[in-house]
């Protein structure tokens, strides 16, 4: 077994796994959409009438919840959100796993980046993994197998203990902050909940591979030997790294989350 130096891609393992549970705030609730009430204007004369511009489509709308108390401003939201996460997962778990600053933006950026090639490691919402990536075999015959898959067991147990109902309440409560952070990324006409559904669908599309997976080491870092696997999204490569059994457990939770936020389930 060959331990590998920590790498930004590998740290995805810790944050995404707990992201799926702890940030059910970001992956596990109802969509909240605000409409600003405006006074109706007098209708223009027929000669002046112009067609209304089409509003951005919402693919996965859910009726807004009952009126809630005001939220803090995005820049002031850390203490409130930290308290919510600590109540969901326990103060010790929160302290051990989470970055306690700029929580909403870290979660939003990470979720948005999962279907992409890389995730911004400096903005990850969770602390780096304590253990290092493990490759089996020798030079020219490296493989990814059970020794590395076992590293994820503690985090999967956290995922499986997730209280989806409590996470749903948290998501509804804090959704306006996530929407605001998503718009800050340049998605002025986008809806964060639709992006979350896209992210889940990308993770669910991860191929299920039996047995060990060949690796190569062109430099310091390992890569999948199969170019098609190496070209997959950062989120899919995480699921491949954790092994087929662990990935199946995570996918089960992702499907449960998707049922709460999407208009329909993805094709089988």
C-alpha positions as CSV (number, residue, x, y, z in Angstrom):
1,X,0.0,0.0,0.0
2,X,1.4,3.4,-1.0
3,X,0.2,6.5,0.9
4,X,-0.2,9.5,-1.3
5,X,0.4,13.1,-0.3
6,X,-2.8,14.9,0.3
7,X,-4.2,16.6,-2.8
8,X,-7.0,19.1,-3.4
9,X,-9.1,16.6,-5.4
10,X,-8.8,14.0,-2.6
11,X,-10.0,16.4,0.0
12,X,-13.3,16.4,-1.8
13,X,-13.9,13.1,-0.2
14,X,-14.4,14.5,3.3
15,X,-16.4,17.6,2.4
16,X,-18.7,16.0,-0.2
17,X,-19.6,13.1,2.0
18,X,-20.5,15.2,5.0
19,X,-21.8,17.8,2.6
20,X,-24.5,15.4,1.6
21,X,-25.6,15.0,5.2
22,X,-24.6,18.2,7.0
23,X,-25.3,20.3,4.1
24,X,-28.6,18.8,3.5
25,X,-29.0,22.4,4.1
26,X,-27.7,22.6,0.6
27,X,-28.8,19.2,-0.7
28,X,-31.8,18.2,1.3
29,X,-34.9,20.4,1.4
30,X,-37.5,22.4,-0.3
31,X,-37.1,25.1,-2.8
32,X,-37.9,28.7,-1.6
33,X,-38.6,31.3,-4.2
34,X,-39.3,35.0,-3.4
35,X,-41.6,37.2,-5.5
36,X,-41.4,40.9,-4.7
37,X,-44.9,42.4,-4.5
38,X,-45.2,45.5,-6.7
39,X,-48.0,48.0,-7.3
40,X,-49.7,47.4,-10.6
41,X,-49.1,50.0,-13.2
42,X,-51.7,51.4,-15.5
43,X,-52.0,49.3,-18.7
44,X,-50.5,51.0,-21.8
45,X,-52.7,51.8,-24.7
46,X,-53.0,49.1,-27.3
47,X,-50.6,50.9,-29.6
48,X,-48.0,51.0,-26.9
49,X,-48.4,47.5,-25.6
50,X,-45.3,45.4,-25.5
51,X,-45.0,41.7,-24.7
52,X,-43.9,40.8,-21.2
53,X,-40.3,39.4,-21.0
54,X,-40.2,35.7,-20.2
55,X,-39.3,35.0,-16.6
56,X,-36.4,32.5,-16.1
57,X,-37.8,29.0,-16.0
58,X,-37.7,27.1,-12.7
59,X,-37.4,23.4,-13.4
60,X,-38.0,22.2,-9.8
61,X,-40.4,24.7,-8.1
62,X,-41.8,24.0,-4.7
63,X,-44.4,26.3,-3.1
64,X,-42.8,28.8,-0.7
65,X,-43.1,28.0,3.0
66,X,-45.0,29.9,5.6
67,X,-43.6,33.3,6.6
68,X,-40.4,32.9,8.6
69,X,-38.5,35.3,10.9
70,X,-36.0,37.6,9.2
71,X,-32.6,36.1,8.4
72,X,-29.3,37.8,9.1
73,X,-27.5,39.3,6.2
74,X,-25.3,36.9,4.2
75,X,-22.1,38.5,5.6
76,X,-23.4,38.1,9.2
77,X,-24.9,34.6,8.9
78,X,-22.1,32.4,10.2
79,X,-23.1,32.3,13.9
80,X,-26.8,31.4,13.0
81,X,-25.9,28.8,10.5
82,X,-23.2,27.3,12.7
83,X,-25.7,26.9,15.4
84,X,-28.1,25.2,13.1
85,X,-25.5,22.7,11.9
86,X,-24.3,22.1,15.4
87,X,-27.9,21.2,16.4
88,X,-28.3,18.9,13.4
89,X,-25.0,17.0,13.9
90,X,-23.8,17.8,17.4
91,X,-21.4,20.4,18.5
92,X,-18.4,18.0,18.5
93,X,-19.1,16.9,15.0
94,X,-19.5,20.4,13.7
95,X,-16.2,21.5,15.4
96,X,-14.4,18.5,14.0
97,X,-15.6,18.7,10.4
98,X,-16.7,22.2,9.4
99,X,-15.0,25.4,8.6
100,X,-16.8,28.0,10.7
101,X,-16.4,31.0,8.5
102,X,-18.3,32.1,5.4
103,X,-20.3,28.9,5.6
104,X,-23.0,29.7,3.1
105,X,-20.6,30.8,0.4
106,X,-18.4,27.8,0.9
107,X,-21.3,25.4,0.6
108,X,-22.7,27.1,-2.4
109,X,-19.4,27.2,-4.3
110,X,-18.7,23.6,-3.5
111,X,-22.1,22.3,-4.6
112,X,-21.9,24.4,-7.8
113,X,-18.5,23.0,-8.7
114,X,-19.1,19.3,-8.1
115,X,-20.1,18.6,-11.7
116,X,-17.1,20.5,-13.0
117,X,-13.5,19.3,-13.4
118,X,-12.3,20.7,-10.2
119,X,-13.6,22.1,-6.9
120,X,-12.2,25.2,-5.3
121,X,-10.3,23.7,-2.4
122,X,-9.7,27.0,-0.6
123,X,-13.5,27.5,-0.3
124,X,-14.4,24.0,0.9
125,X,-16.9,24.0,3.7
126,X,-15.2,21.1,5.6
127,X,-11.8,20.6,7.0
128,X,-9.2,18.4,5.2
129,X,-9.3,14.7,5.6
130,X,-7.0,13.3,8.3
131,X,-6.1,10.2,6.3
132,X,-4.2,10.0,3.0
133,X,-5.2,8.4,-0.3
134,X,-4.0,4.8,-0.5
135,X,-3.0,3.0,-3.7
136,X,-2.2,-0.7,-3.9
137,X,0.4,-2.3,-6.1
138,X,3.8,-1.3,-7.5
139,X,5.1,1.1,-10.2
140,X,3.2,0.5,-13.4
141,X,0.5,-1.6,-11.6
142,X,-1.1,0.8,-9.2
143,X,-4.8,0.2,-8.4
144,X,-7.5,1.7,-6.3
145,X,-9.1,-0.9,-4.0
146,X,-10.5,-1.8,-0.6
147,X,-7.7,-0.2,1.4
148,X,-8.7,3.2,0.2
149,X,-12.5,2.5,0.2
150,X,-12.3,1.8,4.0
151,X,-11.3,5.4,4.7
152,X,-14.8,6.6,3.9
153,X,-16.7,4.4,6.4
154,X,-16.8,7.0,9.3
155,X,-18.2,9.6,6.9
156,X,-20.8,7.4,5.4
157,X,-22.1,6.6,8.8
158,X,-22.7,10.3,9.3
159,X,-24.5,10.5,6.0
160,X,-26.7,7.6,6.9
161,X,-27.6,9.1,10.3
162,X,-28.9,12.3,8.6
163,X,-32.3,13.4,9.7
164,X,-33.8,14.4,6.4
165,X,-36.8,16.1,8.0
166,X,-34.6,18.3,10.2
167,X,-32.4,19.1,7.2
168,X,-35.5,20.1,5.2
169,X,-36.4,22.6,7.9
170,X,-32.9,24.0,7.8
171,X,-32.9,24.3,4.1
172,X,-36.2,26.1,4.0
173,X,-35.0,28.4,6.7
174,X,-31.7,29.4,5.1
175,X,-32.5,29.0,1.4
176,X,-32.6,32.8,0.7
177,X,-28.9,33.0,1.8
178,X,-27.9,30.2,-0.5
179,X,-29.8,31.8,-3.4
180,X,-28.0,35.1,-2.7
181,X,-24.6,33.4,-2.6
182,X,-25.4,31.6,-5.9
183,X,-26.3,34.9,-7.5
184,X,-23.0,36.3,-6.4
185,X,-21.3,33.6,-8.5
186,X,-22.8,35.3,-11.6
187,X,-26.0,33.2,-11.7
188,X,-28.3,36.2,-11.7
189,X,-31.1,34.3,-13.5
190,X,-30.3,30.9,-12.0
191,X,-32.0,29.1,-9.2
192,X,-29.8,27.3,-6.7
193,X,-32.3,24.5,-6.2
194,X,-32.2,23.6,-9.9
195,X,-28.4,23.5,-9.7
196,X,-28.6,21.2,-6.7
197,X,-30.8,18.8,-8.7
198,X,-28.3,18.9,-11.5
199,X,-25.5,18.1,-9.1
200,X,-27.3,15.2,-7.6
201,X,-28.1,13.8,-11.1
202,X,-24.4,14.1,-12.0
203,X,-23.4,12.1,-8.9
204,X,-26.1,9.5,-9.5
205,X,-24.7,9.0,-13.1
206,X,-21.4,7.8,-11.7
207,X,-20.6,4.4,-13.3
208,X,-20.6,1.4,-11.0
209,X,-17.3,-0.5,-11.4
210,X,-16.6,-3.8,-9.8
211,X,-13.2,-4.7,-8.5
212,X,-10.1,-2.6,-8.3
213,X,-9.6,0.4,-10.6
214,X,-6.2,0.8,-12.4
215,X,-4.3,4.0,-11.6
216,X,-1.2,5.7,-13.0
217,X,1.2,8.1,-11.5
218,X,2.6,10.5,-14.2
219,X,4.0,12.8,-11.5
220,X,3.4,13.1,-7.7
221,X,-0.3,12.6,-7.9
222,X,-2.2,9.5,-8.9
223,X,-4.7,9.6,-11.8
224,X,-7.2,7.1,-13.2
225,X,-5.5,5.1,-15.9
226,X,-8.6,5.1,-18.0
227,X,-8.9,8.6,-19.6
228,X,-12.6,8.3,-19.7
229,X,-12.7,8.0,-15.9
230,X,-10.1,10.7,-15.4
231,X,-12.3,13.1,-17.5
232,X,-15.3,12.7,-15.3
233,X,-16.5,15.4,-12.9
234,X,-14.9,16.0,-9.6
235,X,-18.0,14.7,-7.8
236,X,-18.1,11.5,-9.9
237,X,-14.4,10.8,-9.3
238,X,-15.1,11.1,-5.6
239,X,-17.7,8.3,-5.7
240,X,-15.3,6.2,-7.7
241,X,-12.6,6.7,-5.1
242,X,-14.9,5.5,-2.3
243,X,-15.6,2.2,-4.0
244,X,-18.8,0.6,-5.4
245,X,-20.4,-0.4,-2.0
246,X,-19.9,3.0,-0.4
247,X,-21.0,4.8,-3.5
248,X,-24.2,2.8,-3.5
249,X,-24.9,3.8,0.1
250,X,-24.3,7.4,-0.8
251,X,-26.5,7.2,-3.9
252,X,-29.3,5.9,-1.8
253,X,-29.2,9.0,0.4
254,X,-28.9,11.2,-2.7
255,X,-32.1,9.7,-4.2
256,X,-33.9,10.3,-0.9
257,X,-32.8,13.9,-1.0
258,X,-33.8,14.4,-4.6
259,X,-37.3,13.2,-3.9
260,X,-37.7,16.2,-1.6
261,X,-36.5,18.9,-4.0
262,X,-37.1,17.8,-7.6
263,X,-40.3,17.8,-9.7
264,X,-39.6,14.2,-10.8
265,X,-37.1,11.4,-10.4
266,X,-34.4,10.9,-13.0
267,X,-34.7,8.1,-15.6
268,X,-33.7,4.7,-14.3
